Amino acid sequence: MTDLLRLGLHDLHVGLQGKMVPFAGYEMPVQYAAGVMKEHLHTRAAAGLFDVSHMGQVILRPKAGMEALVAGFEAMMPVDVASLPEGRQRYGLFTNEAGGVLDDLMFANRGDHLFVVVNAGRKAHDIPHMATALADVAEVVPVTDRALLALQGPLAETCLARLEPRVVAMRFMDIGVFGSVFGDLWVSRSGYTGEDGFEISVPAARVEAFARDLLAMAEVLPIGLGARDSLRLEAGLCLYGHDLDETTSPVEAGLTWAIQKSRRAGGAREGGFPGAARILRELAEGPPRIRIGLRPEGRAPMREGTALFDGDTGVGTITSGGFGPSVGAPVAMGYVPTPLATPGTRLEGDVRGKRLPVTVAEMPFHPTTYKR
């Protein structure tokens, strides 16, 4: 792993018996001493701490006022940026001219600028993409002196409030900047586990002290990539490069909830984003295929790449799959023709040359607990 980048908390992860693996160009902990199963269940029951500093943090500073920046950023995706109030965050999707997804991301309105968090594996694409698209209206500033942590689970608020009591007032997708002994904490009430929780951007020079204070709490365990993946899968959440890519439209991916009325046909700012022709058509007519939840029978997981069959006909592929510890059974997601997407539809998956039954299921597989 000599060519990989290291997180600022690398030594802390190793000291916690983190098993380090390559991921998105970084050495990342896939699990710690407790193991993936216990880490997953602990996050659902108490609070888990994730180091997500590999993600791309970016500030968009307006060159000629926020209105021009907002309009330019909104032109990059089928998402309503203009109506996002100060102090709030929203899920976004960069699209290409073919209507495929270039990346999914989070963006926040911080009054005099926008704050964006992009996927680690797409940083090298997204930052130049924004710099080019927003050249006339924004300065695109990668944040390189801060770490990013996620504290997730039903006791996340209790734990974080011991260090910063003001987070108690936050609701899902609120953001705030809080001065603290650790420097300014950039906090959002969000995450990617389906649980209540927070993502906290911390000055790199103080992040180890901050992380150690959280980990000293009995309710908090360090959580690796393994449990992060099983948690987001149970929550029915997409992982870019697996469930989303440059050929898959937001409508196919079941992300129509992220496309507000103002950007749809008849809306105040209809279209005007890359791939609008395809995306608006699919919104009106339905997509030819769609992302679905799947419940394999038995205990054997169906992993990414498993071919799906309806009788002798190949109909799709699993894009994410594994064992769901909170569900107590295997779960998966994949794409099939829309006529086969009705929950209860029975299909088969090819597991090592053997056809095994799998049933289309509702998502999420485990209820979400966001604080509305």
Disulfide bonds with the S-S distance in Angstrom:
none
